[in-house]
């Protein structure tokens, strides 16, 4: 059993719903390259259980537990749906220049260009259309060079330039006006 360490473990996948009746799962990779999830070898969840992933088709995987037993039926898969799978930080390659692991950004202090503290990064959102960071004071900022021009990993700080505010007036049934 591997002990989960939120300070150093990095999320690489989430177990989704069953795929069929023979123990296959939809697996949602949290990596740029989903194939890398299998290449990490043994993964662990927050309960300390260990898993090995084997892709059988895009987005669909077979799971094997630490005893070498393959999850073999739909009922067993249903018991592990939504489990998050992690690797120890040491197993990951170093991030390239101007690339960051989401976990590195969480907890960083967000400051304006003038150095005024705006809050702390509490979560990184990635819905596929682009990454954004959420700051604990209610700001959600696109994680782009225009809005986050500098990330200081050693100093645990990000410089944030909020985009212009957009105000929408009206309702869904009538005319909508957008004011910048």
Steps between C-alpha positions, in 0.01 A plus 500: 500500500636841401430791726336796323694824544311807373820708520699289255258276309380613159162411351542313170154346442149454634309174474174558317190293444507134396544412134306180439459214745851351507674744733622760254484867603487838338822660618539877492869585466621823656820497294584654164560152364250241630737215409739621770252393770575137415873570479515623862446142618341470842265783592324556832176658614415711806414185699852367439387222266734429209395460138660419167332635186503329160338686212280281279369780276497881512348604833431141609728306736532182701599535867711260702527530879817462710441124528509462123125442481331662201172676572278259312138610525280806487408484871867516602553799272199680647668482843802698375331758274634853557816383674791724418828336408832656593874457457775629723644828374844340462365271225413792274742656254609856570267756345642685204554875497170691525313177578364417843328216676160616628597389848794745492265796452261416784586695813700768318440861594346701215621859474426788265768657281537765772564227759164523678383166635186375325464170685614141477456256212258237630427292190602461139215440255556323168183430308675447169455848354779649708636503851394754761601557860258580778608739770342469845341845481269392220711583196535254214786598270590344163842337531648677199814708456279810470331443838774310687826634356730371775509191721767487772517138614772563758321804643158327480347802327313577175457843345142548385356757260121453514330532161256788453171438673201414287151575622200332340157659536167355402345157528488185295159586353578851381776709354840467661748785514867449577698789646874491548 
